[in-house]
Amino acid sequence: MSKSNKITEAALLTSAYIILLLISVYIPLIGTFTFFALPIPFIMYTAKYNWQPALMMFIAAGLLSFIFATLFSLPMTLLMAIGGIMIGTAIYEKKSAYETWARGAVGFVVGLIGVFLIIQFLFNINIYDEIDTVFAEMMNIMQTTSDQLGMGDELNEQLEPIAEQMDLLKDLIPASMAIISILMAFVAQWLSYKILNRIDRRSLYFPSFTSFNLPVSLIWLYFIALLLSFFVTDTESGIYIVVMNVVTLSMLLLMIQGFSFIFFYAEHKKLSKAIPIVIVIVTFLIPGIFFLLIRILGIIDLGYSLKKRIANKRT
């Protein structure tokens, strides 16, 4: 492949990125959908030429986004470029779909950390302080309204647990970043697979969700973090924040493992595909007990290799 072709493709894909970025910034309604397509130009270029040439594309995209969009678009370009290049590199190296997904998630986590640092030091905006300010304003409005209606004492009692939950949510920002990164990596990878299969005649796809398996070590990580959560009670300490984030993220991953087993079992027993889908919907409609049951199912599946046992019995 000649150097001129590389430059031409880089220019075309960078232009495509800038167009998607402008739509995302200036047309919010459509931008909600184009936002998830922003990493695709970086994925496509990196999947073909590897990460080194993609770095030049990243620099060009950063400069053009600053010129044609806004200063605040620079952090977005950083996020999309790192995540997209990580996914593209994995595709270039012919890694499995799930390993590619993991790399993409790590890339988006790194990108989000970079965004937070840029917002903090370049724009002098503290995310935690902004959350506190918004929440304080909401609480003041609610208290003022309740005082006018003569419901001050009753509302104050109800607001106390809400305030505690808000503090907890603020501490869970790292876990939220990881969850967002996992979702962004999946959507970007799935879309890029569709495009690359059509344009480059590749055969990229995610294996069936029924074969999804996490490392068994996740169970130990979950139980250790859960055990520590009973002893680390100082909500202001860094250890507490780390423990709570590890617990939250591992709980989510174990739930995904549990859902995977449900889809596997339905396929194994030749049940209707609607059954596991309904179970997923009901789980999120009635999260309390169902979240716990699905998580336990995920632990059992991982710990006892339940899918493999059932599949071996069949043979």
N, C-alpha and C positions, 0 to 999 in steps of 0.2 A: 504494500500500500504506500503510495507516494506521499511525501510530506505535504504537498499542495492539497491532496484529498483530505488529509487530517485537518488542515487549517480550514478548508471549506466546510467540512462537517462540524467542526467546532464553532464556526461563525453561525451556521444555520441553527444549531442546537442552542447556542447562547441567545440568539434572537428569539427562538421559541420560548426560552426561559423568561426573557424580559417581557414578552407579550403576556405570558401567564402571570407574571408578577404584577404587571400593571392592572390586569383584570382583577387579581386578588386584592390589590390595594384600593382601587378606585371604584370597583363595582361589587360591593359586598355580597349582594344576593347571588350572583354567579361565582364570585370569588370563593364562596364556601366550598364549591366543588373543585375549582381550579387549584386551590391551595394544596390539595392532596396530589396534584399532578406536577407540582413544582420540582420534585427531585428527579422526575423521569428524564429530562434532557441530560443530566449528569450521569444517570444510570446507563442510558443508551451509549453515551460516548465512552464511559469507562469500561463497559462490558465489551466494547470492541477494541479499545486501545490500551487498557490498563490505567492505573491511577496516575502515573507520571504526567502524561499529556493532559489528563483531566484537571490537574492543578492549574495549568495555564488558562483553561476554560473557566475555572473558578475565579481566578484573578480578574479575567475579562468581565465575567458576569457581575462581580462585585463593583467594579468601576462603572459599568453601564447602569446598574441598579441605582447607584448614587447619583448619576447624572439624570436619568430619566424618571426615576421614582422619587423616593424621599430618603433622608438620612436613616430613618427607622427601618428601611428595607434592607440595610446592610446586615443586621443580625439575622433576618430571615434567610438571606442568601447564604450566610455562614451555615445555618442549620440545614438547609436543603442540600447544599453542596457536600457537607461531610457525610450526611446520611446517604445521599445518592451515590457518592464515590465508594463508600463502604459496600453497598449492595452491588454496584457495578463491578467492583474488584472481585467479589465472591463469584459473580456470574462468569467473569473472565477466567477465573481459576477453576471453573466447573465444579464448584462446591454444591453440596446438596441444598435443596430448597430450605430446609429448616436451619442449616448452618448459615445460609445466606440471610435468612430472617434474623438470626441472632446477631450477626455482624451488623446488619442494618440498624437493629435496635440499639446496639452499642454506639454506633455512629450518631444516631439521633440524640442519645443521651449526652454524648460529648458536645454535640451541637447546641443542645439546650443549655448546658452548663456555660458554654461560650456566650450564648445570648444573655444569660443572667449576668455574667461578668461585664459584658459590654453595656448593658442597661445600667448596671451598678456604677461602673467607673467612668464610662464615656458620657452617658446621659445623666449621671448623678441621680438615679431613681432607685430607691430601695424597695424591692417588691414586698418584703415583710411589712415595712412601714406603710406602704400604700394599702395593703390588706387591712392593717389595723385602723387606718384612717377611714376607709370605706365602711368597715364594720361599726366603728364608733359612731359614724354619722347615721347609720341605719338604726342603731340602738337608741340614739338621741331622738330621732323622729318617732320611733315607736313609743318611747317613754313620754314624750310630749303629747302625743295623741291620746295615750291612755290616761294621762293626768287630766286632760280636757274632758274625757268621758267618765272620769271618776273611777278608773280601774287601775290606778297606779300600783297598789300593793299586790294585787293579784298578778299583774303582768310582770312585776319584778321577780316574783317567784318562778314564773315560767321562763323568763329570760336567762336566769342563771345557768341552767343546763345547756341552753343554746350557746351562751358565751363559752362554756367549756368545750363544746363541740367545735366551735370556730377556732379555738386555740389548738385543738387536736388536728384539725384540717390544715392549719398553717404548718404544723410540724410534719405533716405528711406530704409536703410539697416534693421532696426527693422521690418518694414512691410514686406520686402522681406523674412526675417527669418520666419515670421508667415506664409506667403504664401507657402514657401518651406516645412514648418512643416506640414501644412494641406495636401499638396500633398503626402509627404512621409508617413504620417499616413494612408491616404486612400489606397495607393498602398500596404503597408505592411499589413494592415488589410484585404484587399481583397485577397491577396495571402495566408495569413494565414487561412482565412476562407476556401479556396479551399482545402488546405492541411489537416486541422483539420476535415473537412467533409469527406474526403477520408480515413484518417487514423483512426480517433476516431468515425466515423459514426455519426458525429454531423449534425445539421441542421442549420448552421449559414449562414446568407445572409444579404445583404443590401436590405431594402425595396425599392420599386419602386421610382425612382427619382421624379416621379410626386407627391409623398407625402412629399417631402422635405420642411420643414418650419423652418425658423429661428425665434428667439424671436422678438416680435414686438418692444421691447426696442431698437433694432438695428437702427430703423428709427430715434429715438430721438438722439441716439449717433451720427449718421451720420450728422443730421442737426445741432446739437450743434457744432460738430467739424468743419463742413463747415462754419458756421457762425463765429466761432473764427478765421478761416483761413483768413477772410477779415480784421481782426483787428490786428492779430499777424503778423507783417511784418519783424521783426528782424530775419533774416535767421540764425544768430549765436546763438540764444537763445534756451534753452532746450525745452521751451513751444512750439516753432515753430516746432521743430522736432517731438515732441509727437503729435501735432495736425495734421501735414501732414501724419504721419504714420497711425493715426486713420482714417483719411479721405480715404486714399488709401485702407486700409484693409476693411473698411466698404463698400466702392464702389465695391470691388471685391465680397464680400459676397452678396450684393444686386443684383449683376449681376447673381450670381449663383441662387438666388431666382427667378429672372426673367426667366432664362432658364428653371427652374423647372416648372414654370407656362406654358411656351410654350409647353413643353412635355405633361403636364397635359391636356391642351386644345386640342392638337392634338389627344390624346387618347380619350378624352371625345367626340370629334366630329368624331371619327373613321377615322381620316385622315391617310395618309401613314406615316410610321415611318421615312421615308426619309426626310419629310418636316422639322421637328424640327432640324434634323441633319444638313441639308443644311443651315438653319437659323444660327446655331452656327458657321458653317464654314464661311459664309458670314460676320458675325459679326466680326470675327477676321481678315478677309481679308480687311474689310473696317471699322476699329475700331471707328473712330471719332463719327459720328452721331449714329451709331448702339449701341455703348457702352452706350451712354446717354439714348437711347430709352429702352434698356434692363434693365438698372438700374431703370428707372422710372416705368417700368412694375413690377419690383421686389418690389418697394415701394408700389405701388397700391395693389399688391397681399397681402403683409403683412398687410398693414394698413386697408384694407377693407375685409380681409379674402375672397379674390376673389374665390379661389378654392372651399371653403366650400359653398359659395353662389351659384356657378354654379352647384356643385354637388347636393345641396338641391333642386334646380329648376328641376333637372332631375327626382328626386323622387316625 
